[in-house]
Every structure is written in structure tokens, then in C-alpha cells.
């Protein structure tokens, strides 16, 4: 059984992860709108239930981490 502290830590990590994803989504949409148009069209044409902003945020979040580490 996990302790109360571990649950709080997991909630904190989840909160900051979502906050980073939102930040990178806004950053990508603001600074690279023309670069992201083909991706937006592909997502709209597919029948997948993907939130475009979340997808863009995760793409920039993981790309950023791979470049620096």
C-alpha cells in the first residue's frame, strides 16, 4: 500500500506535467503556426480523438527533453 506522501508526490508530478504540456502547446502554436498546419490537417482528417493542443504540447515537451539530455 502506498503512503499518503507518495500519493501527494504523484499528484504534484501529474500537475506539473500537465502544466508543462499546456505551456509547450501554447509555445508551439504561437511560434510555429505554419510548421504545424500539416499536422493539424492530418489530425482533423483522421478519426482519432486526439486533442490537437495536447498532441502539440507533448511533441514539443518530449522533443525538448531529447535535445537537451
HELIX and SHEET records of a PDB file:
HELIX    1   1 UNK A    4  UNK A   31  1                                  28    
HELIX    2   2 UNK A   33  UNK A   45  1                                  13    
HELIX    3   3 UNK A   52  UNK A   68  1                                  17    
END                                                                             
